[in-house]
Structures are given as structure tokens and as C-alpha cells.
Amino acid sequence: MLYKAGLGLVVLSALGCSQGATSQSSIEVAEMTKAESNAKVSPAIITPIAKSDDMKAKLIAKSLFDGKLMVDRVAGSAMKVTLQYTNNQSHGVPLMFRSGMTADLWLFNSAGKKVWAWSNEMMFTQALRETVMAAGKTQNVKFNIAADVASAIEKGYYLQAIFSGQATESTTPAMAPVLYKF
């Protein structure tokens, strides 16, 4: 019986010690919060980065696949564009696509405004696709630009191909956007 009473005193004294420590730490936290609210914060300075050819080359170097755009342009007719991408890794790369679209093609005017997108004229399944692109393999995605859109393209316009697949076992992008300047 005496043992149980002694155990109760030990528990109560332990609770009392932790209560004192808790209230002391609460006071310290409140004082730190008050000090932080009086601190002056300077605004963030954001500096835009110009997109140079060197920067684009570095982005491409940090992707798993190499890509290029090939354009077959005949005046007055539709334009045929091919995105060719190659897995130059020494291993296969597992990919996931969130729809039936493998890549998209955008057309920008000389001011950098997007004036046309291939995907705007298409419909895609909403099913997930998983595949592995073998080491050294090259694949093509073909696009058609209608004659009325192609005829409006002039010097300064550019195409940008965006690969839709994501590497599932790497944080490195599967492929950086690919540009073709007119």
C-alpha cells in the first residue's frame, strides 16, 4: 500500500516538473514571436533571366532524350513537321503519358505570343500509358500545320515541340522543349 502511494507522488512530481518546463518554454516562444513580428523584412528582388542559346543548351543537356524538329515546307500548302527524339542513355527509360498525346507543337509569332497549337485541333484519350524507350532508340512524332496557318508564318516565327512523356524513375525531364526558328 505504501508502495502505491509513493508511486503516485513520483508521478505527480514528474508532472509538476514537466508543467514548469512547459510554461517556461511557452514564455520563451512568445518572446521570440514578439521579437520576430518587430523585425523588418526587405522585399524580394526578382531579376528575369534572359533565354540565351547557352541556357537552352544547358536545359537540353539536362534532359534524358535529344530532340530535333524537321520541317517540310512547300509554299501554299500544308506544312509537315516531324519531332524526332532519341534515347542516348545506356539504359531504357520508363515513361508515363497522361493521355494519348505523345507531344504537342506550338507556333509563336515574332513577339513570342503563341498563335497556334496542334493540340487545339485534336482530341486525345484520357488513359494513362506506360512504356519503356529502349537505349539508343529513335522515334518520330508527325504533325501537320494547315495551309492557312502555314501561309501566315513569316521570319521571326518559331515552332516549339513539347514532349508529353515523363520519366518515372528520374527527376530529370525526359526531353526539353525543342525549337525551330523561321
Salt bridges, closest charged atoms under 4 A:
none
